[in-house]
Amino acid sequence: MIVAVLGGSHGGFATAADLALAGHRVRLWTRTAATLGPLHDDPTIQLVAEGRQGSARLERATTDIGEAVAGAEVLIVLLPATTHEDLARRLAPHVTAHHTVLLTPGTLGSWVLAREIARAGGALPQALGETGRGPYVARKTGPAVVAAPVRAATLPVGVFPASQREAALARFAELFPAVRPCADVLDAALTNAGPVIHPPLVLLNAGAIDAGRFDVHAAGPTPSARRLIDVVDAERLATRRGWGYPAPHDELAAHEDEARAAEGLRGAGARQKLGARGAWSETLTFEHRWVTEDVALGLALFESAARAAGAATPGISGLLLLFGALLGRELSGRGRALEALGLGDLSRREIRALLEEGWRSAVWARALK
């Protein structure tokens, strides 16, 4: 398959390398030449991982998005959700109805991309999918070297419009065998563990984080942090049930409890792998994507989706208030909240119909404004 990987993040490098080693024709696009580094002249990435690993030769590495996506079958977006509007405008002149797009993860980015591409006058792709988590937990360890100690054991994927899920999921599963179908993209977005785990870890370890380098995976999950994580997760699960989404709900108990880890998103042994060798010891700030994405976008989506479903969210709303005070701006109702996405005036039934039918929906034009 011809695949364009969009984004030079840790996950972007891991995805490009892993899929190239699997025999796919992979192009890697990044927004800047600095991110490409030596890949511009020698598009080879060294992947260090369990299972498939080694020296991965890409078809090309470029900063020209048109060159990257021309002729590709699947476009895989591995960029922060905060960049989705900008990416849509870059893609609009180049995307076609032959493309299928996958955002990993999405936080309803599939709706954002479709809306912004349409607003820019571009052709909409065959379908847009999004995952609840990235397919790898990865870190670059050199300009052309990436370590990916953890692969997703399950990869929840929703498709927009959901009426196109069968063909889109078949393509995605060819790339990622761990794909698990979701009812739609909101279902997938509400499986995202990032907004559940990261905001409590950052807030309740703020003192240690302010002091310098800190390994949030190894030292962050204190008993208090775990209790707050459990509160946020319970509110997420209540929201899912309120929207009528079926199990599995990807309870965080499977992530935290090694006895159940094999059924979780990251699989058995993930916690030990994440803490090994201090690879995740880093200097965090409130500009880290665990705040700018998981709080400002992810928790805002969770809160508004809960409100629409009649579920109470004192934990989520409290986190939004506290982070809003620390950042000096309002977070509730902003970011990826349904009302900020133009969906606030729609009923749950209308939103579910829009997610099912996409641009063929009777409310598409209304939601596009």
KOLTITI-696733 format. One line per 3 residues: for each residue x negated, y negated, z negated of C-alpha. Coordinates in nm, 4 decimals. Each point is the difference from the previous one (the first is absolute). Example, Ala and Ser with C-alpha at 12.3 -4.5 7.8 and 13.67 -1.06 7.14 Angstrom:
2
-1.2300/0.4500/-0.7800  -0.1370/-0.3440/0.0660
END
This chain:
369
0.0000/0.0000/0.0000  -0.1166/-0.3560/0.0664  0.0133/-0.1895/-0.3285
-0.0696/-0.3646/-0.0820  -0.0961/-0.0555/-0.3636  0.0703/-0.3633/-0.0881
-0.2013/-0.1269/-0.2941  -0.3551/0.0338/-0.1267  0.0911/0.0771/-0.3602
-0.1348/0.2946/-0.1971  0.3040/0.1945/0.1155  -0.0405/-0.1206/0.3573
-0.3527/0.1375/0.0223  0.1040/0.3286/-0.1644  0.2997/0.0428/0.2300
-0.1955/-0.0797/0.3165  -0.2793/0.2390/-0.0930  0.2247/0.2848/-0.1138
0.2239/-0.0115/0.3063  -0.3013/-0.0208/0.2330  -0.1463/0.3086/-0.1678
0.3365/0.1708/0.0530  -0.0413/-0.0482/0.3739  0.2136/-0.3074/0.0638
-0.1109/-0.2921/0.2167  -0.0291/-0.2815/-0.2523  -0.0418/-0.3741/0.0458
-0.0697/-0.2193/-0.3029  0.1043/-0.3658/-0.0039  -0.1037/-0.2516/-0.2638
0.0733/-0.3692/-0.0255  -0.3663/-0.1040/-0.0262  -0.3313/0.1131/0.1477
-0.1511/-0.0059/-0.3492  0.2349/0.2791/-0.1079  -0.1016/0.2108/0.2992
-0.3684/-0.0520/-0.0740  -0.2132/0.2639/0.1742  0.3104/0.1720/0.1412
0.0146/-0.2638/0.2729  -0.3108/0.1486/0.1644  0.0260/0.3560/-0.1319
0.3622/0.0980/-0.0840  -0.0967/0.2862/-0.2309  0.1228/0.0343/-0.3598
-0.1416/0.2448/-0.2522  0.2847/0.1508/-0.2017  -0.0766/0.1582/-0.3372
0.2997/0.2011/-0.1184  0.1248/0.3378/-0.1056  0.0828/0.2227/0.2932
-0.0417/-0.1776/0.3323  -0.2988/-0.2343/-0.0086  -0.3044/-0.1019/0.1985
-0.1028/-0.2422/0.2725  0.3080/-0.1295/0.1840  -0.0389/-0.1576/0.3428
0.2788/-0.2443/0.0852  0.1109/-0.0782/0.3537  -0.0576/-0.3678/-0.0731
-0.0184/-0.2589/-0.2764  0.1157/-0.3485/0.0893  0.1367/-0.3339/-0.1182
0.2245/-0.0181/0.3103  0.3387/0.1321/-0.1078  0.1228/0.0275/0.3588
-0.2949/0.2228/0.0850  0.0659/0.2160/-0.3050  0.3699/0.0674/0.0611
0.0061/0.0248/0.3817  0.1025/0.3542/0.0866  0.0134/0.1123/-0.3634
0.2881/0.2203/-0.1116  -0.0059/-0.0738/-0.3722  -0.1101/-0.3203/-0.1723
-0.0964/0.0583/-0.3642  -0.0054/-0.3146/-0.2136  -0.2385/0.0096/-0.2974
0.0166/-0.3638/-0.1032  0.1405/-0.1630/-0.3139  0.3724/-0.0673/0.0192
-0.0842/-0.3704/-0.0371  -0.1341/0.0063/0.3588  0.3017/0.1584/0.1706
0.1526/-0.3233/0.1309  -0.3320/-0.1047/0.1542  -0.0529/0.3469/0.1452
0.3444/-0.0042/0.1608  -0.0793/-0.3242/0.1789  -0.3313/0.1453/0.1237
0.1729/0.3175/0.1182  0.2998/-0.1650/0.1672  -0.1683/-0.0559/0.3415
-0.1348/0.3563/0.0098  0.2448/0.2425/-0.1594  0.2310/0.1992/0.2280
0.2904/0.2423/-0.0303  -0.2513/0.2838/0.0439  -0.1714/-0.0787/-0.3299
0.0865/0.1468/-0.3382  -0.1272/-0.1939/-0.3017  -0.0847/0.1361/-0.3463
-0.0736/-0.2248/-0.2989  -0.1854/0.1612/-0.2899  0.1488/-0.1083/-0.2325
0.2748/-0.2332/0.1156  0.2019/-0.1674/-0.2815  0.2710/-0.0533/0.2661
-0.2693/-0.1249/0.2375  0.1690/0.1920/0.2803  0.2953/-0.2402/-0.0237
-0.2383/-0.2964/-0.0188  -0.1929/0.1090/0.3106  0.3177/0.0680/0.1993
0.1509/-0.3345/-0.0982  -0.3129/-0.2035/0.0745  -0.0712/0.1755/0.3303
0.3588/-0.0678/0.1088  -0.0231/-0.3622/-0.1117  -0.3191/-0.0375/0.2038
0.1752/0.1364/0.3091  -0.1979/0.3240/0.0106  0.1247/0.3441/0.0989
0.0937/0.2201/-0.2919  -0.1789/0.3341/-0.0367  0.1777/0.3335/0.0217
0.0044/0.0136/-0.3792  -0.1816/-0.1281/-0.3052  -0.0798/0.2266/-0.2912
-0.1388/-0.0689/-0.3423  -0.1381/0.2079/-0.2812  0.0397/-0.0369/-0.3728
-0.3769/0.0373/-0.0462  -0.3165/0.0022/0.2071  -0.1118/0.3359/0.1410
-0.3343/-0.0254/-0.1806  -0.1521/-0.1567/-0.3081  -0.3240/-0.1323/0.1467
-0.2925/-0.2347/-0.0566  -0.2631/-0.1214/0.2433  -0.3464/0.0779/-0.1304
-0.1899/-0.1551/0.2901  0.0615/-0.2050/0.3181  0.0950/0.3180/0.1898
0.0496/0.2486/-0.2835  0.3228/0.0724/-0.1870  0.0780/0.2397/-0.2841
0.3508/0.1473/-0.0225  0.0074/0.2293/-0.3025  0.3801/0.0269/-0.0033
0.2434/0.0805/0.2795  0.3730/-0.0400/-0.0523  0.1550/0.3331/-0.0918
0.3354/-0.1322/0.1182  0.0584/-0.3053/0.2166  0.3588/-0.1327/-0.0165
0.0843/-0.1682/0.3319  0.3064/-0.1959/0.1041  0.0758/-0.1143/0.3537
0.1616/-0.3210/0.1270  0.2431/0.0422/0.1561  0.0717/0.3262/-0.1823
0.1929/0.1215/0.3054  -0.3425/0.0429/0.1665  -0.1502/0.1995/-0.2874
-0.0234/0.3387/0.1707  -0.2325/-0.1040/0.2843  -0.2006/-0.2398/-0.2158
-0.0531/0.2480/-0.2825  -0.1173/0.2635/0.2475  -0.2733/-0.2381/0.1136
-0.0979/-0.0957/-0.3529  -0.0103/0.3605/-0.1188  -0.2443/0.0846/0.2775
-0.2361/-0.2522/-0.1576  0.0848/0.0558/-0.3666  0.1297/0.3499/-0.0851
0.0989/-0.1199/-0.3503  0.2861/-0.2095/0.1453  0.3313/0.0391/-0.1865
0.3107/-0.1524/0.1632  0.1900/-0.2726/-0.1842  0.3538/-0.1160/0.0726
-0.1193/-0.3428/0.1188  -0.2727/-0.2558/-0.0633  0.1480/-0.1320/-0.3243
0.0026/0.3560/-0.1312  -0.3716/0.0225/0.0862  -0.0772/-0.3422/-0.1502
0.1607/0.1057/-0.3281  -0.2450/0.2910/-0.0298  -0.2993/-0.2354/-0.0160
-0.1915/0.0606/-0.3212  -0.2216/-0.3081/0.0442  0.2463/-0.2550/-0.1474
0.0726/0.2441/-0.2824  -0.3592/0.0724/-0.1029  -0.2134/-0.2998/0.0886
0.1857/-0.2975/-0.1541  0.0090/0.1536/-0.3522  -0.3642/0.1057/0.0292
-0.1095/-0.3491/0.1055  0.2117/-0.1883/-0.2542  -0.0785/0.2152/-0.3031
-0.3711/0.0127/0.0822  -0.0290/-0.3699/0.0853  -0.2593/-0.0630/-0.2720
-0.2330/0.2724/0.1232  0.0580/-0.1061/0.3598  -0.0864/-0.3633/-0.0859
-0.3272/0.1199/-0.1532  -0.1325/0.1364/0.3307  -0.0178/0.3336/0.1761
0.2614/0.2464/-0.1170  0.1050/0.3478/0.1135  0.3753/-0.0220/-0.0273
0.0507/0.3670/0.0887  -0.2375/0.1299/-0.2665  0.0548/-0.2458/-0.2862
0.3267/-0.1727/0.0873  0.2693/0.2599/-0.0822  0.0208/-0.0704/-0.3738
0.3039/0.1318/-0.1940  0.1654/-0.3441/0.0208  -0.0629/-0.0243/0.3744
0.1453/0.3462/0.0525  0.3121/-0.0927/-0.1950  0.0564/-0.3068/0.2158
-0.0652/0.2035/0.3152  0.2666/0.2463/-0.1158  0.2471/-0.2859/-0.0548
-0.0571/-0.1403/0.3505  0.0235/0.3458/0.1548  0.3284/0.0741/-0.1767
0.1419/-0.3233/0.1456  -0.1238/0.0974/0.3459  0.1693/0.3395/-0.0285
0.3261/-0.1608/-0.1139  -0.0188/-0.2285/0.3036  -0.0483/0.2960/0.2346
0.2998/0.1774/-0.1481  0.2061/-0.3189/0.0274  -0.0710/-0.0136/0.3732
0.0955/0.3657/0.0350  -0.3443/0.1254/0.0979  -0.0488/0.3695/-0.0717
-0.2794/0.1746/-0.1856  -0.2916/0.0373/0.0028  -0.0421/-0.3398/-0.1599
-0.3793/0.0409/-0.0471  0.0056/-0.0419/-0.3755  -0.3250/-0.1370/-0.1382
-0.0027/0.2817/-0.2566  -0.1446/0.2195/0.2742  -0.2697/-0.2586/0.0651
-0.0990/-0.0374/-0.3640  0.0465/0.3609/-0.1183  -0.2721/0.2238/0.1423
0.2188/0.3040/-0.0624  0.2463/-0.1391/0.2571  -0.2514/-0.1803/0.2214
0.0237/0.2480/0.2877  0.3581/-0.1195/0.0654  -0.0985/-0.3683/-0.0176
-0.1011/-0.2412/0.2729  -0.3742/0.0509/-0.0426  -0.0195/0.3667/-0.0896
-0.1875/0.1957/-0.2645  -0.3219/-0.1455/-0.1409  0.0591/-0.3494/0.1355
-0.0540/-0.1796/-0.3313  -0.3400/0.1614/-0.0479  -0.1013/-0.0807/0.3565
0.1019/-0.3641/-0.0391  -0.2055/-0.0378/-0.3163  -0.3059/0.1831/0.1319
-0.3279/-0.1908/0.0371  0.1597/-0.3343/-0.0883  0.0918/-0.0590/0.3645
0.3009/-0.2106/-0.1028  -0.1888/-0.2235/-0.2396  0.0425/-0.3466/0.1480
0.0515/-0.3655/-0.0767  0.3734/-0.0672/0.0074  0.1751/-0.3355/0.0199
0.3599/-0.1099/0.0298  -0.0620/-0.0253/0.3750  -0.0467/0.3764/0.0192
0.2642/0.1768/0.2086  0.1231/0.1777/-0.3164  0.1409/-0.3425/-0.0867
0.0545/-0.1738/0.3345  0.1617/0.3116/0.1492  0.1160/0.2340/-0.2763
0.1393/-0.2751/-0.2231  0.0971/-0.2872/0.2296  0.1429/0.2268/0.2721
0.0559/0.3450/-0.1482  0.1540/-0.0889/-0.3357  0.2059/-0.2766/0.1616
0.1453/0.2619/0.2368  0.0656/0.2433/-0.2853  0.1782/-0.2658/-0.2057
0.2258/-0.1180/0.2824  0.0791/0.3550/0.1136  0.0922/0.0848/-0.3598
0.2234/-0.3065/-0.0242  0.1804/0.1051/0.3177  0.0473/0.3490/-0.1454
0.1188/-0.1236/-0.3391  -0.3070/0.1343/-0.1849  -0.1588/-0.1890/-0.2911
-0.3713/-0.0898/0.0251  -0.1239/-0.1643/-0.3205  -0.3494/0.1473/0.0471
-0.0352/-0.1022/0.3654  0.1556/-0.3430/-0.0551  -0.2227/-0.0578/-0.3021
-0.3106/0.0808/0.2011  0.1094/-0.2403/0.2744  0.0520/-0.2747/-0.2567
-0.3379/0.0567/-0.1670  -0.1955/0.0219/0.3235  0.1908/-0.3013/0.1295
-0.1136/-0.1964/-0.3065  -0.3598/0.1134/0.0519  0.0076/-0.0856/0.3712
0.1951/-0.3226/-0.0435  0.2769/0.0832/0.2437  0.3415/0.1644/0.0138
-0.0102/0.3666/0.1048  0.3533/0.1267/-0.0595  0.2092/-0.0236/0.3166
-0.3057/-0.0712/0.2139  -0.2431/0.2168/0.1962  0.1767/0.3180/0.1103
0.3140/-0.0551/-0.2015  0.3025/0.0846/0.2145  0.1208/-0.3605/-0.0103
-0.3419/-0.1230/0.1200  0.0186/0.2452/0.2926  0.3344/-0.1347/0.1214
0.1900/0.2971/-0.1416  0.1348/-0.1577/-0.3170  0.3435/-0.0785/0.1444
0.0527/0.3544/0.1238  0.1722/0.2691/-0.2011  -0.1777/0.3260/-0.0817
0.2096/0.1696/0.2666  -0.0974/-0.2622/0.2598  -0.3690/0.0288/-0.0897
0.0103/0.3794/0.0263  0.1727/-0.0331/0.3397  -0.2637/-0.2496/0.1168
-0.2804/0.2332/-0.1104  0.1686/0.2871/0.1845  0.0838/-0.1782/0.3262
-0.2682/-0.2718/0.0171  0.0348/-0.2454/0.2846  0.3138/0.1816/0.1167
0.1739/-0.0877/-0.3250  0.2898/-0.2444/-0.0056  -0.1833/-0.2019/-0.2680
-0.3400/-0.0128/0.1758  0.0503/-0.3510/0.1433  0.1321/-0.1225/-0.3346
-0.2967/0.1412/-0.1925  -0.2499/-0.1287/0.2569  0.0717/-0.3666/-0.0743
END
